[in-house]
Amino acid sequence: MHQRYLLELSYKGTAYNGWQVQKNTDNTIQRVVYEKLSVLLRQQILVTASGRTDAGVHAKQNFAHFDYDQELPPGFLRRLNFLLPVDVAGRNIFSVPENFNARFDAISRMYEYLICYDKNPLLTDFSSYYPYPELSAEKLNEAAALILKQTDFAAFSKKRTQVKTTICHIESATWELDASQNMLRFRITANRFLRGMVRAIVATSIRYARNKLTLEQLIQLLESRQPHKTDFSAPAQGLTLVSVNYKPGIMTKL
């Protein structure tokens, strides 16, 4: 009888083509994680993540479940981190019920997008450099307030996305200025996100803040429910999956 485990991960996505294993590239975080787990546990290990981050996107916290038919070896996390590359880390390991699914049992996810007004080499990989006049946080939050009212995000869905529904329930969406680092921080929490959705929200909100879209045009765009109607141009490096939440009591830390 196998046991299901849940691995908490952090990673810097700069050098990878996203989380998901793909036919045309081996350079994915999922491949790295399952290969190193397979070496450590001496059998083929398949992993399923809570979220499939895109190429260049980071994760402060992501989770992946896997099955193994024995107890984990002593010093499991330390030994796994020794095998993993420097830009991927195992943070914690949990025991979960046999029918637990890291993706479908997640009740909410929070993403953060950073826009940096100063050219800062220490933040280059984790923020989007914006060498233009400062954006109005007030106007950005006007756009966020409109997004909060939406439930159907088809306009923020890429054309070839294979999803059964474009309905997402947004819990919060706010922009704030971090004056100490001269940057804008956007945080959004929802039960689920479509592929590229957060970057599309960011880029479209910036267009509105720069008066490239009127309020009426923004509302019309949001309510269009037509795939790929929004701007998807926000650079990937500014986006980080910050946290994933599950129902309390479902995970037992090992």
C-alpha positions, 0 to 999 in steps of 0.5 A, a space after each residue: 500500500 502506497 503512502 502519499 506525501 506532499 512536498 513544499 517547494 521554492 524555486 527561482 524560475 529564471 532558467 526554466 521553461 515553467 513547471 510542467 513537463 513538455 514534449 519539446 523541452 527537458 528544462 522544467 522544474 517538474 522534471 528536475 524534482 521527479 528525477 531527483 526524487 527518483 534517484 533518492 528513493 530508487 524508484 520512478 516518482 511522479 509529482 503533481 503540483 498545486 499550480 503550473 507556473 509559466 516559464 520564468 515565473 518563480 514560487 516562494 511556495 508551491 506544493 507537489 504530491 507524490 506516492 511512495 510505498 515505504 517510509 521516507 529515508 532519514 534526513 529526506 529533505 537534507 538529502 533531496 536538497 543536496 541533489 536539487 540544483 541551487 535554484 530549487 529547494 525542498 522546504 517541508 515534507 508532509 504526509 497527506 491522505 491517499 486521495 489528496 490532490 495538490 492541485 484540486 484540493 488547494 482552496 486558494 493561491 496568492 500571486 505577487 507581481 513586482 514593478 521596479 522603477 529603479 534599475 536594480 541588479 539585485 532585483 532584476 530576476 524578481 521584478 519588472 523594470 519600468 523606466 517610464 513615468 510612475 504609475 498611479 496606484 489609485 488608477 491601478 486599484 480602480 482596475 483591481 476593484 473592477 477585476 474583483 467584481 468579475 467571475 468569468 475571466 475568459 478575456 484573460 484566457 489564452 486561445 489554446 488554453 484547455 480548461 473546462 471553465 474560465 470561472 475564477 473567484 477572486 478574494 482580493 486584488 490590491 496594488 501598493 507602493 513600496 516607497 522604501 524600494 521605489 516599487 509597486 507590488 500587486 497581490 491577488 488571491 483566488 481559488 484558481 487562475 487561468 494560464 497567463 491570467 495574472 500577467 494579463 491582469 497586470 499588463 491590462 491594468 497598466 494600460 488603464 493607468 497610463 490612460 491607454 484604456 478608458 474606464 468604459 473600454 476597460 469594462 467592455 474588455 473585462 465583460 467581453 468573455 472573448 479569449 486573448 482580448 487582454 494585454 499579456 505583455 507583463 514580463 514573467 520575471 516579475 511574477 511569483 507564486 507566494 502561497 497556496 492554501 489547503 483546508 486545516 488539518 489535512 497535512 501532517 508535517 514529518 
